[in-house]
Amino acid sequence: MSELMKKIREYAKTLGIDNVNIAAHIGTTPTSITYYFDGTNHMNFSKFIRMVHYIYKSDYDDLIIEYCEYCSDFPKVKKAQAVREALDWSMGRWNSELTQYLLDLEKEYNTKTHEIYNLLFLSREGKLTADEFFEQVHYLPYNLKTIANQKDPVIQVLIDLCNMYYHHYRKDYEGIYYLSKFTFKKIAKIKSEFLRYSYTICVNEMLTIYYIHCNKMGPCREAADFLIQNDVKALFPLTYLYGLNVISQIHVFTDYKTSLYYIKRTIEEMERMRFSHYKRKYEGFKAQHDFTKIINEDYEGLYLEDEKERLHYLAMLGDDKSKEEANKIIQDILNRGEELDEFHTCYQAILNKDIDLMFRSEEMFMVKKDFYYVKLARKFIKEWNGKK
């Protein structure tokens, strides 16, 4: 551990960062920092990750591998905890190589937590379909009956989080809310401060999904504000970006200026952090940017990389050339064997000025239990009914 800590200490010195600065940032004393650097005391992962982020700012994932290699000097229990905390952190970092390395280490300490984290990892990597993932999630609690540590709150919380993802997949948003009450109680029993914090962030992230779809904007803003704290930004930058995006969504129908500010900030921060290689998230944020502008009839500076939002844009323009291209997009979707969802149906209704089709879109939103974005269909129903 001393070689790693010496390297970090020397790099900090070149930047003019002393022990007093580091101690103030990670919440300890300068003397403790001295003991950490000279190897007298072991530095837990929570303090270590905050320290390296403060000193290096970015591109420090390789230090996590070194940390886990050197923490072999830790007592066995502390080493296992350090590895699990690093694994949990890496899942939010979306570094596949690092996560795989840490998964292999976790397997040495707890096969059940390894199994659950590996499920989450494979799902994120697209190596499991949604149905395959949720089939395995379904059987996790049953498999625990033969596990000696079945009452481990970490395992219970991980299973709860998997079930929240299941509820999201099934559009059972209330299931997320009711499960969260029990999950928060289990989180409080976890010994690791870092894991308590990380899992609390995860649950709040899931709660924003419930709040948005159930049109509960007050508590949604509270949960989103929790996700955009500086500490979340430092430790879980992708979650921080998600939180900014949620705030944009909250205001999309009521405050265009605020909504546009937050989605632009989301994209700018992602690019500044050099995270635009997370293609799915990056494309999702750009699609949200276009949605925000199009429903407010601002067509300048659109990306139009998302098929659905291009259809939205063409439908709003409504000229003959736009209609022709929009109808081609709709036909392409059908030719792929896909069904038009509630948004497609709404945009098709706009394209054809068809109020009956817009009522169908409204019904589809309600069937999906989306009490927020149904406002999109109702906006046009109200406008068109007013013109009769």
C-alpha atoms as a printed R data frame, in Angstrom:
    type eleno elety resid chain resno       x       y       z
1   ATOM     1    CA   MET     A     1   0.000   0.000   0.000
2   ATOM     2    CA   SER     A     2   2.900   2.323   0.780
3   ATOM     3    CA   GLU     A     3   4.067   2.439  -2.867
4   ATOM     4    CA   LEU     A     4   0.625   3.524  -4.069
5   ATOM     5    CA   MET     A     5   0.246   6.100  -1.303
6   ATOM     6    CA   LYS     A     6   3.756   7.420  -1.960
7   ATOM     7    CA   LYS     A     7   2.893   7.907  -5.644
8   ATOM     8    CA   ILE     A     8  -0.266   9.798  -4.749
9   ATOM     9    CA   ARG     A     9   1.526  11.930  -2.168
10  ATOM    10    CA   GLU     A    10   4.243  12.904  -4.641
11  ATOM    11    CA   TYR     A    11   1.693  13.791  -7.315
12  ATOM    12    CA   ALA     A    12  -0.260  15.901  -4.800
13  ATOM    13    CA   LYS     A    13   2.926  17.786  -3.930
14  ATOM    14    CA   THR     A    14   3.524  18.679  -7.592
15  ATOM    15    CA   LEU     A    15   0.058  20.276  -7.599
16  ATOM    16    CA   GLY     A    16   0.679  22.164  -4.362
17  ATOM    17    CA   ILE     A    17  -1.843  20.062  -2.437
18  ATOM    18    CA   ASP     A    18  -0.742  19.364   1.127
19  ATOM    19    CA   ASN     A    19  -2.089  17.138   3.891
20  ATOM    20    CA   VAL     A    20  -4.176  19.959   5.332
21  ATOM    21    CA   ASN     A    21  -5.976  20.407   2.010
22  ATOM    22    CA   ILE     A    22  -6.606  16.681   1.640
23  ATOM    23    CA   ALA     A    23  -7.790  16.258   5.226
24  ATOM    24    CA   ALA     A    24 -10.258  19.135   4.892
25  ATOM    25    CA   HIS     A    25 -11.666  17.635   1.707
26  ATOM    26    CA   ILE     A    26 -12.192  14.065   2.908
27  ATOM    27    CA   GLY     A    27 -13.214  14.888   6.473
28  ATOM    28    CA   THR     A    28 -10.289  13.802   8.619
29  ATOM    29    CA   THR     A    29  -7.183  15.304  10.257
30  ATOM    30    CA   PRO     A    30  -3.791  16.169   8.696
31  ATOM    31    CA   THR     A    31  -2.184  13.730  11.138
32  ATOM    32    CA   SER     A    32  -4.407  10.919   9.858
33  ATOM    33    CA   ILE     A    33  -3.372  11.740   6.299
34  ATOM    34    CA   THR     A    34   0.269  11.444   7.361
35  ATOM    35    CA   TYR     A    35  -0.441   7.997   8.847
36  ATOM    36    CA   TYR     A    36  -2.242   6.932   5.665
37  ATOM    37    CA   PHE     A    37   0.631   8.063   3.469
38  ATOM    38    CA   ASP     A    38   3.353   6.379   5.507
39  ATOM    39    CA   GLY     A    39   1.372   3.128   5.729
40  ATOM    40    CA   THR     A    40   0.808   3.243   9.499
41  ATOM    41    CA   ASN     A    41  -2.976   3.135   9.027
42  ATOM    42    CA   HIS     A    42  -5.143   1.566   6.313
43  ATOM    43    CA   MET     A    43  -7.256   4.017   4.324
44  ATOM    44    CA   ASN     A    44 -10.801   2.834   3.690
45  ATOM    45    CA   PHE     A    45 -12.247   3.047   0.195
46  ATOM    46    CA   SER     A    46 -14.601   5.911   0.958
47  ATOM    47    CA   LYS     A    47 -11.742   8.193   1.986
48  ATOM    48    CA   PHE     A    48  -9.434   6.865  -0.727
49  ATOM    49    CA   ILE     A    49 -11.823   7.543  -3.613
50  ATOM    50    CA   ARG     A    50 -12.600  11.025  -2.342
51  ATOM    51    CA   MET     A    51  -8.888  11.730  -2.001
52  ATOM    52    CA   VAL     A    52  -7.906  10.578  -5.483
53  ATOM    53    CA   HIS     A    53 -10.814  12.448  -7.040
54  ATOM    54    CA   TYR     A    54  -9.748  15.610  -5.226
55  ATOM    55    CA   ILE     A    55  -6.149  15.238  -6.401
56  ATOM    56    CA   TYR     A    56  -6.534  13.709  -9.883
57  ATOM    57    CA   LYS     A    57 -10.021  14.993 -10.862
58  ATOM    58    CA   SER     A    58 -10.358  12.316 -13.580
59  ATOM    59    CA   ASP     A    59  -8.597   9.331 -15.184
60  ATOM    60    CA   TYR     A    60  -7.803   7.591 -11.919
61  ATOM    61    CA   ASP     A    61  -9.533   4.235 -12.461
62  ATOM    62    CA   ASP     A    62  -6.172   2.450 -12.611
63  ATOM    63    CA   LEU     A    63  -5.514   3.624  -9.047
64  ATOM    64    CA   ILE     A    64  -8.575   1.666  -7.893
65  ATOM    65    CA   ILE     A    65  -7.016  -1.547  -9.194
66  ATOM    66    CA   GLU     A    66  -3.770  -0.716  -7.384
67  ATOM    67    CA   TYR     A    67  -5.732   0.081  -4.226
68  ATOM    68    CA   CYS     A    68  -7.465  -3.309  -4.316
69  ATOM    69    CA   GLU     A    69  -4.163  -5.076  -4.984
70  ATOM    70    CA   TYR     A    70  -2.451  -3.357  -2.093
71  ATOM    71    CA   CYS     A    71  -5.374  -3.732   0.293
72  ATOM    72    CA   SER     A    72  -4.376  -7.393   0.532
73  ATOM    73    CA   ASP     A    73  -2.454  -6.064   3.538
74  ATOM    74    CA   PHE     A    74  -5.779  -5.228   5.209
75  ATOM    75    CA   PRO     A    75  -7.384  -7.579   7.724
76  ATOM    76    CA   LYS     A    76  -9.581 -10.038   5.789
77  ATOM    77    CA   VAL     A    77 -12.923  -8.430   6.710
78  ATOM    78    CA   LYS     A    78 -11.710  -4.951   5.806
79  ATOM    79    CA   LYS     A    79 -10.261  -6.172   2.522
80  ATOM    80    CA   ALA     A    80 -13.574  -7.771   1.553
81  ATOM    81    CA   GLN     A    81 -15.397  -4.540   2.368
82  ATOM    82    CA   ALA     A    82 -12.915  -2.447   0.388
83  ATOM    83    CA   VAL     A    83 -13.329  -4.660  -2.673
84  ATOM    84    CA   ARG     A    84 -17.135  -4.558  -2.467
85  ATOM    85    CA   GLU     A    85 -17.155  -0.776  -2.100
86  ATOM    86    CA   ALA     A    86 -14.831  -0.435  -5.081
87  ATOM    87    CA   LEU     A    87 -17.038  -2.802  -7.099
88  ATOM    88    CA   ASP     A    88 -20.157  -0.839  -6.249
89  ATOM    89    CA   TRP     A    89 -18.429   2.407  -7.212
90  ATOM    90    CA   SER     A    90 -17.245   0.934 -10.510
91  ATOM    91    CA   MET     A    91 -20.800  -0.099 -11.449
92  ATOM    92    CA   GLY     A    92 -21.737   3.558 -11.409
93  ATOM    93    CA   ARG     A    93 -18.616   4.404 -13.401
94  ATOM    94    CA   TRP     A    94 -19.455   2.096 -16.305
95  ATOM    95    CA   ASN     A    95 -15.844   0.973 -16.725
96  ATOM    96    CA   SER     A    96 -16.268  -2.604 -17.973
97  ATOM    97    CA   GLU     A    97 -12.634  -3.660 -17.546
98  ATOM    98    CA   LEU     A    98 -12.421  -2.337 -13.999
99  ATOM    99    CA   THR     A    99 -15.802  -3.819 -13.030
100 ATOM   100    CA   GLN     A   100 -14.859  -7.254 -14.378
101 ATOM   101    CA   TYR     A   101 -11.607  -7.185 -12.420
102 ATOM   102    CA   LEU     A   102 -13.472  -6.284  -9.214
103 ATOM   103    CA   LEU     A   103 -16.185  -8.879  -9.873
104 ATOM   104    CA   ASP     A   104 -13.488 -11.558  -9.952
105 ATOM   105    CA   LEU     A   105 -12.192 -10.334  -6.592
106 ATOM   106    CA   GLU     A   106 -15.692 -10.171  -5.079
107 ATOM   107    CA   LYS     A   107 -16.294 -13.804  -6.022
108 ATOM   108    CA   GLU     A   108 -13.539 -14.767  -3.580
109 ATOM   109    CA   TYR     A   109 -15.411 -13.192  -0.655
110 ATOM   110    CA   ASN     A   110 -19.107 -13.646  -1.319
111 ATOM   111    CA   THR     A   111 -20.526 -15.668  -4.183
112 ATOM   112    CA   LYS     A   112 -24.048 -14.306  -3.673
113 ATOM   113    CA   THR     A   113 -23.149 -10.616  -3.899
114 ATOM   114    CA   HIS     A   114 -20.928 -11.526  -6.849
115 ATOM   115    CA   GLU     A   115 -23.909 -13.216  -8.512
116 ATOM   116    CA   ILE     A   116 -26.160 -10.178  -8.076
117 ATOM   117    CA   TYR     A   117 -23.569  -7.617  -9.158
118 ATOM   118    CA   ASN     A   118 -22.703  -9.830 -12.118
119 ATOM   119    CA   LEU     A   119 -26.375  -9.909 -13.145
120 ATOM   120    CA   LEU     A   120 -26.484  -6.115 -13.050
121 ATOM   121    CA   PHE     A   121 -23.226  -5.924 -14.991
122 ATOM   122    CA   LEU     A   122 -24.327  -8.362 -17.711
123 ATOM   123    CA   SER     A   123 -27.634  -6.541 -18.085
124 ATOM   124    CA   ARG     A   124 -25.871  -3.195 -18.400
125 ATOM   125    CA   GLU     A   125 -23.483  -4.638 -20.975
126 ATOM   126    CA   GLY     A   126 -26.418  -5.896 -23.052
127 ATOM   127    CA   LYS     A   127 -25.402  -9.524 -22.537
128 ATOM   128    CA   LEU     A   128 -28.734 -10.395 -20.936
129 ATOM   129    CA   THR     A   129 -32.115  -9.501 -22.348
130 ATOM   130    CA   ALA     A   130 -34.582  -7.797 -20.033
131 ATOM   131    CA   ASP     A   131 -36.604 -11.003 -19.769
132 ATOM   132    CA   GLU     A   132 -33.499 -13.082 -18.977
133 ATOM   133    CA   PHE     A   133 -32.407 -10.600 -16.322
134 ATOM   134    CA   PHE     A   134 -35.784 -10.500 -14.589
135 ATOM   135    CA   GLU     A   135 -36.208 -14.263 -14.688
136 ATOM   136    CA   GLN     A   136 -32.995 -14.585 -12.704
137 ATOM   137    CA   VAL     A   137 -33.995 -11.741 -10.392
138 ATOM   138    CA   HIS     A   138 -37.240 -13.577  -9.665
139 ATOM   139    CA   TYR     A   139 -35.390 -16.596  -8.290
140 ATOM   140    CA   LEU     A   140 -32.775 -14.732  -6.242
141 ATOM   141    CA   PRO     A   141 -34.773 -14.666  -2.965
142 ATOM   142    CA   TYR     A   142 -35.544 -18.387  -3.280
143 ATOM   143    CA   ASN     A   143 -31.874 -19.215  -3.778
144 ATOM   144    CA   LEU     A   144 -31.059 -17.314  -0.583
145 ATOM   145    CA   LYS     A   145 -32.861 -19.873   1.557
146 ATOM   146    CA   THR     A   146 -29.812 -22.130   1.436
147 ATOM   147    CA   ILE     A   147 -27.324 -19.321   2.015
148 ATOM   148    CA   ALA     A   148 -25.909 -18.941   5.510
149 ATOM   149    CA   ASN     A   149 -25.787 -15.128   5.282
150 ATOM   150    CA   GLN     A   150 -29.290 -14.706   3.856
151 ATOM   151    CA   LYS     A   151 -29.974 -11.962   6.405
152 ATOM   152    CA   ASP     A   152 -27.028  -9.876   5.195
153 ATOM   153    CA   PRO     A   153 -28.598  -6.431   4.570
154 ATOM   154    CA   VAL     A   154 -26.262  -5.832   1.613
155 ATOM   155    CA   ILE     A   155 -27.676  -8.868  -0.187
156 ATOM   156    CA   GLN     A   156 -31.232  -7.887   0.720
157 ATOM   157    CA   VAL     A   157 -30.754  -4.343  -0.564
158 ATOM   158    CA   LEU     A   158 -29.202  -5.560  -3.813
159 ATOM   159    CA   ILE     A   159 -32.187  -7.842  -4.383
160 ATOM   160    CA   ASP     A   160 -34.544  -4.959  -3.607
161 ATOM   161    CA   LEU     A   161 -32.759  -2.797  -6.188
162 ATOM   162    CA   CYS     A   162 -33.054  -5.551  -8.777
163 ATOM   163    CA   ASN     A   163 -36.757  -5.786  -8.003
164 ATOM   164    CA   MET     A   164 -37.121  -2.040  -8.432
165 ATOM   165    CA   TYR     A   165 -35.640  -2.396 -11.900
166 ATOM   166    CA   TYR     A   166 -38.199  -5.152 -12.457
167 ATOM   167    CA   HIS     A   167 -41.046  -2.868 -11.366
168 ATOM   168    CA   HIS     A   168 -39.737  -0.193 -13.737
169 ATOM   169    CA   TYR     A   169 -39.642  -2.707 -16.594
170 ATOM   170    CA   ARG     A   170 -43.225  -3.772 -15.824
171 ATOM   171    CA   LYS     A   171 -44.428  -0.150 -15.537
172 ATOM   172    CA   ASP     A   172 -45.372  -0.887 -11.931
173 ATOM   173    CA   TYR     A   173 -44.117   2.434 -10.643
174 ATOM   174    CA   GLU     A   174 -45.971   2.251  -7.333
175 ATOM   175    CA   GLY     A   175 -44.081  -0.984  -6.647
176 ATOM   176    CA   ILE     A   176 -40.862   1.067  -6.638
177 ATOM   177    CA   TYR     A   177 -42.281   3.473  -4.076
178 ATOM   178    CA   TYR     A   178 -43.624   0.874  -1.638
179 ATOM   179    CA   LEU     A   179 -40.502  -1.286  -1.865
180 ATOM   180    CA   SER     A   180 -38.287   1.756  -1.219
181 ATOM   181    CA   LYS     A   181 -39.722   2.153   2.289
182 ATOM   182    CA   PHE     A   182 -38.437  -1.292   3.269
183 ATOM   183    CA   THR     A   183 -35.188  -0.842   1.382
184 ATOM   184    CA   PHE     A   184 -34.257   2.341   3.255
185 ATOM   185    CA   LYS     A   185 -34.679   0.439   6.546
186 ATOM   186    CA   LYS     A   186 -32.356  -2.313   5.309
187 ATOM   187    CA   ILE     A   187 -29.802   0.233   4.095
188 ATOM   188    CA   ALA     A   188 -29.641   1.686   7.621
189 ATOM   189    CA   LYS     A   189 -28.397  -1.703   8.896
190 ATOM   190    CA   ILE     A   190 -25.403  -1.855   6.537
191 ATOM   191    CA   LYS     A   191 -22.083  -1.313   8.322
192 ATOM   192    CA   SER     A   192 -20.275   0.307   5.407
193 ATOM   193    CA   GLU     A   193 -20.865   4.051   5.285
194 ATOM   194    CA   PHE     A   194 -19.930   4.122   1.609
195 ATOM   195    CA   LEU     A   195 -22.430   1.400   0.663
196 ATOM   196    CA   ARG     A   196 -25.172   3.057   2.706
197 ATOM   197    CA   TYR     A   197 -24.560   6.234   0.751
198 ATOM   198    CA   SER     A   198 -24.321   4.500  -2.627
199 ATOM   199    CA   TYR     A   199 -27.495   2.455  -2.141
200 ATOM   200    CA   THR     A   200 -29.384   5.507  -0.882
201 ATOM   201    CA   ILE     A   201 -28.438   7.268  -4.118
202 ATOM   202    CA   CYS     A   202 -29.660   4.273  -6.140
203 ATOM   203    CA   VAL     A   203 -33.024   4.218  -4.384
204 ATOM   204    CA   ASN     A   204 -33.487   7.961  -4.866
205 ATOM   205    CA   GLU     A   205 -32.683   7.510  -8.545
206 ATOM   206    CA   MET     A   206 -35.408   4.858  -8.808
207 ATOM   207    CA   LEU     A   207 -37.831   7.047  -6.865
208 ATOM   208    CA   THR     A   208 -37.493   9.840  -9.431
209 ATOM   209    CA   ILE     A   209 -38.881   7.383 -11.990
210 ATOM   210    CA   TYR     A   210 -41.907   6.745  -9.775
211 ATOM   211    CA   TYR     A   211 -42.408  10.438  -9.033
212 ATOM   212    CA   ILE     A   212 -42.191  11.517 -12.685
213 ATOM   213    CA   HIS     A   213 -44.574   8.913 -14.026
214 ATOM   214    CA   CYS     A   214 -46.998   9.522 -11.163
215 ATOM   215    CA   ASN     A   215 -46.770  13.302 -11.689
216 ATOM   216    CA   LYS     A   216 -45.440  14.066  -8.214
217 ATOM   217    CA   MET     A   217 -43.094  16.901  -9.068
218 ATOM   218    CA   GLY     A   218 -42.417  18.216  -5.549
219 ATOM   219    CA   PRO     A   219 -40.869  15.035  -4.119
220 ATOM   220    CA   CYS     A   220 -39.277  14.339  -7.511
221 ATOM   221    CA   ARG     A   221 -37.359  17.607  -7.273
222 ATOM   222    CA   GLU     A   222 -36.240  16.742  -3.730
223 ATOM   223    CA   ALA     A   223 -34.898  13.370  -4.889
224 ATOM   224    CA   ALA     A   224 -33.243  14.947  -7.937
225 ATOM   225    CA   ASP     A   225 -31.600  17.628  -5.770
226 ATOM   226    CA   PHE     A   226 -30.073  14.823  -3.706
227 ATOM   227    CA   LEU     A   227 -28.604  13.360  -6.911
228 ATOM   228    CA   ILE     A   228 -26.880  16.571  -7.998
229 ATOM   229    CA   GLN     A   229 -24.901  17.214  -4.808
230 ATOM   230    CA   ASN     A   230 -21.200  17.848  -5.283
231 ATOM   231    CA   ASP     A   231 -20.293  14.590  -3.555
232 ATOM   232    CA   VAL     A   232 -22.492  12.623  -5.976
233 ATOM   233    CA   LYS     A   233 -20.899  14.498  -8.860
234 ATOM   234    CA   ALA     A   234 -17.447  13.496  -7.613
235 ATOM   235    CA   LEU     A   235 -18.193   9.851  -6.879
236 ATOM   236    CA   PHE     A   236 -21.013   8.963  -9.281
237 ATOM   237    CA   PRO     A   237 -20.864  11.429 -12.182
238 ATOM   238    CA   LEU     A   238 -23.320   9.525 -14.385
239 ATOM   239    CA   THR     A   239 -25.903   9.634 -11.595
240 ATOM   240    CA   TYR     A   240 -25.243  13.354 -11.218
241 ATOM   241    CA   LEU     A   241 -25.911  13.832 -14.950
242 ATOM   242    CA   TYR     A   242 -29.091  11.789 -14.627
243 ATOM   243    CA   GLY     A   243 -30.223  14.087 -11.796
244 ATOM   244    CA   LEU     A   244 -29.729  17.188 -13.948
245 ATOM   245    CA   ASN     A   245 -31.760  15.535 -16.693
246 ATOM   246    CA   VAL     A   246 -34.584  14.759 -14.258
247 ATOM   247    CA   ILE     A   247 -34.806  18.415 -13.259
248 ATOM   248    CA   SER     A   248 -35.108  19.302 -16.941
249 ATOM   249    CA   GLN     A   249 -37.956  16.810 -17.285
250 ATOM   250    CA   ILE     A   250 -39.756  18.226 -14.261
251 ATOM   251    CA   HIS     A   251 -40.040  21.635 -15.935
252 ATOM   252    CA   VAL     A   252 -40.586  20.561 -19.539
253 ATOM   253    CA   PHE     A   253 -44.308  21.451 -19.623
254 ATOM   254    CA   THR     A   254 -44.261  24.414 -17.276
255 ATOM   255    CA   ASP     A   255 -40.991  26.339 -17.476
256 ATOM   256    CA   TYR     A   256 -39.234  26.089 -20.836
257 ATOM   257    CA   LYS     A   257 -36.299  28.304 -19.856
258 ATOM   258    CA   THR     A   258 -35.465  26.226 -16.776
259 ATOM   259    CA   SER     A   259 -35.992  22.916 -18.576
260 ATOM   260    CA   LEU     A   260 -33.740  23.938 -21.446
261 ATOM   261    CA   TYR     A   261 -31.071  25.234 -19.059
262 ATOM   262    CA   TYR     A   262 -30.822  21.916 -17.221
263 ATOM   263    CA   ILE     A   263 -30.777  19.669 -20.283
264 ATOM   264    CA   LYS     A   264 -28.128  21.850 -21.928
265 ATOM   265    CA   ARG     A   265 -26.123  21.750 -18.710
266 ATOM   266    CA   THR     A   266 -26.463  17.945 -18.647
267 ATOM   267    CA   ILE     A   267 -25.008  17.587 -22.138
268 ATOM   268    CA   GLU     A   268 -22.292  20.201 -21.581
269 ATOM   269    CA   GLU     A   269 -21.195  18.574 -18.306
270 ATOM   270    CA   MET     A   270 -21.143  15.144 -19.942
271 ATOM   271    CA   GLU     A   271 -18.919  16.419 -22.724
272 ATOM   272    CA   ARG     A   272 -16.694  18.304 -20.298
273 ATOM   273    CA   MET     A   273 -16.268  15.138 -18.217
274 ATOM   274    CA   ARG     A   274 -15.383  13.273 -21.425
275 ATOM   275    CA   PHE     A   275 -18.238  10.832 -20.836
276 ATOM   276    CA   SER     A   276 -19.878  11.164 -24.255
277 ATOM   277    CA   HIS     A   277 -18.600   7.669 -25.114
278 ATOM   278    CA   TYR     A   278 -21.439   6.378 -22.938
279 ATOM   279    CA   LYS     A   279 -23.444   6.336 -26.116
280 ATOM   280    CA   ARG     A   280 -26.853   5.275 -24.835
281 ATOM   281    CA   LYS     A   281 -26.952   7.910 -22.117
282 ATOM   282    CA   TYR     A   282 -25.502  10.594 -24.374
283 ATOM   283    CA   GLU     A   283 -28.071   9.900 -27.076
284 ATOM   284    CA   GLY     A   284 -30.839   9.845 -24.475
285 ATOM   285    CA   PHE     A   285 -29.882  13.280 -23.179
286 ATOM   286    CA   LYS     A   286 -29.767  14.696 -26.702
287 ATOM   287    CA   ALA     A   287 -33.202  13.225 -27.420
288 ATOM   288    CA   GLN     A   288 -34.526  14.867 -24.225
289 ATOM   289    CA   HIS     A   289 -32.991  18.155 -25.415
290 ATOM   290    CA   ASP     A   290 -34.872  17.893 -28.725
291 ATOM   291    CA   PHE     A   291 -38.132  16.909 -27.026
292 ATOM   292    CA   THR     A   292 -37.892  19.932 -24.740
293 ATOM   293    CA   LYS     A   293 -37.348  22.331 -27.621
294 ATOM   294    CA   ILE     A   294 -39.870  20.800 -30.026
295 ATOM   295    CA   ILE     A   295 -42.845  20.832 -27.659
296 ATOM   296    CA   ASN     A   296 -42.057  24.493 -27.064
297 ATOM   297    CA   GLU     A   297 -41.882  25.056 -30.835
298 ATOM   298    CA   ASP     A   298 -38.238  26.043 -30.815
299 ATOM   299    CA   TYR     A   299 -36.597  24.312 -33.760
300 ATOM   300    CA   GLU     A   300 -33.136  25.905 -33.606
301 ATOM   301    CA   GLY     A   301 -30.102  23.832 -32.645
302 ATOM   302    CA   LEU     A   302 -31.780  20.420 -32.679
303 ATOM   303    CA   TYR     A   303 -29.730  17.220 -32.868
304 ATOM   304    CA   LEU     A   304 -32.446  15.116 -34.569
305 ATOM   305    CA   GLU     A   305 -30.363  11.956 -34.138
306 ATOM   306    CA   ASP     A   306 -33.180  10.133 -32.377
307 ATOM   307    CA   GLU     A   307 -35.771   8.590 -34.714
308 ATOM   308    CA   LYS     A   308 -38.679   9.336 -32.414
309 ATOM   309    CA   GLU     A   309 -37.763  12.988 -31.963
310 ATOM   310    CA   ARG     A   310 -37.174  13.414 -35.691
311 ATOM   311    CA   LEU     A   311 -40.726  12.147 -36.204
312 ATOM   312    CA   HIS     A   312 -41.880  14.613 -33.546
313 ATOM   313    CA   TYR     A   313 -40.114  17.476 -35.330
314 ATOM   314    CA   LEU     A   314 -41.466  16.587 -38.787
315 ATOM   315    CA   ALA     A   315 -44.994  16.213 -37.425
316 ATOM   316    CA   MET     A   316 -44.809  19.661 -35.849
317 ATOM   317    CA   LEU     A   317 -43.580  21.231 -39.104
318 ATOM   318    CA   GLY     A   318 -46.472  19.694 -41.003
319 ATOM   319    CA   ASP     A   319 -45.527  20.743 -44.556
320 ATOM   320    CA   ASP     A   320 -45.844  18.266 -47.430
321 ATOM   321    CA   LYS     A   321 -42.155  17.342 -47.535
322 ATOM   322    CA   SER     A   322 -42.049  16.832 -43.755
323 ATOM   323    CA   LYS     A   323 -45.216  14.712 -43.858
324 ATOM   324    CA   GLU     A   324 -43.700  12.486 -46.517
325 ATOM   325    CA   GLU     A   325 -40.558  11.881 -44.465
326 ATOM   326    CA   ALA     A   326 -42.569  11.399 -41.267
327 ATOM   327    CA   ASN     A   327 -44.794   8.779 -42.897
328 ATOM   328    CA   LYS     A   328 -41.675   6.978 -44.127
329 ATOM   329    CA   ILE     A   329 -40.344   6.834 -40.534
330 ATOM   330    CA   ILE     A   330 -43.660   5.387 -39.338
331 ATOM   331    CA   GLN     A   331 -43.644   2.806 -42.118
332 ATOM   332    CA   ASP     A   332 -40.027   1.861 -41.335
333 ATOM   333    CA   ILE     A   333 -41.013   1.204 -37.720
334 ATOM   334    CA   LEU     A   334 -43.894  -1.017 -38.797
335 ATOM   335    CA   ASN     A   335 -41.729  -2.811 -41.363
336 ATOM   336    CA   ARG     A   336 -39.312  -3.734 -38.562
337 ATOM   337    CA   GLY     A   337 -42.203  -5.537 -36.878
338 ATOM   338    CA   GLU     A   338 -42.406  -2.961 -34.090
339 ATOM   339    CA   GLU     A   339 -45.581  -1.397 -32.744
340 ATOM   340    CA   LEU     A   340 -46.110   2.342 -32.490
341 ATOM   341    CA   ASP     A   341 -45.882   3.342 -28.836
342 ATOM   342    CA   GLU     A   342 -47.759   6.168 -27.125
343 ATOM   343    CA   PHE     A   343 -45.264   8.807 -28.302
344 ATOM   344    CA   HIS     A   344 -45.251   7.552 -31.900
345 ATOM   345    CA   THR     A   345 -49.048   7.552 -31.854
346 ATOM   346    CA   CYS     A   346 -49.119  11.086 -30.463
347 ATOM   347    CA   TYR     A   347 -46.761  12.320 -33.182
348 ATOM   348    CA   GLN     A   348 -48.768  10.521 -35.840
349 ATOM   349    CA   ALA     A   349 -51.885  12.262 -34.521
350 ATOM   350    CA   ILE     A   350 -50.102  15.644 -34.740
351 ATOM   351    CA   LEU     A   351 -49.007  14.818 -38.277
352 ATOM   352    CA   ASN     A   352 -52.559  14.119 -39.396
353 ATOM   353    CA   LYS     A   353 -54.357  16.538 -37.051
354 ATOM   354    CA   ASP     A   354 -56.381  13.499 -35.962
355 ATOM   355    CA   ILE     A   355 -58.074  14.078 -32.593
356 ATOM   356    CA   ASP     A   356 -59.385  10.508 -32.407
357 ATOM   357    CA   LEU     A   357 -55.829   9.215 -32.777
358 ATOM   358    CA   MET     A   358 -54.727  11.708 -30.119
359 ATOM   359    CA   PHE     A   359 -57.363  10.299 -27.769
360 ATOM   360    CA   ARG     A   360 -55.886   6.879 -28.538
361 ATOM   361    CA   SER     A   361 -52.449   8.215 -27.596
362 ATOM   362    CA   GLU     A   362 -53.857   9.578 -24.346
363 ATOM   363    CA   GLU     A   363 -55.318   6.164 -23.575
364 ATOM   364    CA   MET     A   364 -51.969   4.510 -24.282
365 ATOM   365    CA   PHE     A   365 -50.190   6.851 -21.875
366 ATOM   366    CA   MET     A   366 -52.736   5.996 -19.190
367 ATOM   367    CA   VAL     A   367 -52.434   2.247 -19.809
368 ATOM   368    CA   LYS     A   368 -48.658   2.668 -19.320
369 ATOM   369    CA   LYS     A   369 -49.441   4.510 -16.057
370 ATOM   370    CA   ASP     A   370 -47.636   7.571 -17.316
371 ATOM   371    CA   PHE     A   371 -49.524  10.354 -15.591
372 ATOM   372    CA   TYR     A   372 -46.890  12.923 -16.512
373 ATOM   373    CA   TYR     A   373 -46.192  12.581 -20.208
374 ATOM   374    CA   VAL     A   374 -49.913  12.096 -20.884
375 ATOM   375    CA   LYS     A   375 -49.887  15.888 -20.666
376 ATOM   376    CA   LEU     A   376 -48.389  15.872 -24.144
377 ATOM   377    CA   ALA     A   377 -51.501  14.277 -25.670
378 ATOM   378    CA   ARG     A   378 -53.848  16.364 -23.524
379 ATOM   379    CA   LYS     A   379 -52.123  19.556 -24.631
380 ATOM   380    CA   PHE     A   380 -53.232  18.948 -28.216
381 ATOM   381    CA   ILE     A   381 -56.654  17.612 -27.266
382 ATOM   382    CA   LYS     A   382 -57.305  20.836 -25.369
383 ATOM   383    CA   GLU     A   383 -56.029  22.999 -28.248
384 ATOM   384    CA   TRP     A   384 -57.966  21.145 -30.921
385 ATOM   385    CA   ASN     A   385 -61.180  20.974 -28.918
386 ATOM   386    CA   GLY     A   386 -60.922  24.710 -28.366
387 ATOM   387    CA   LYS     A   387 -60.876  25.303 -32.092
388 ATOM   388    CA   LYS     A   388 -64.135  23.409 -32.698
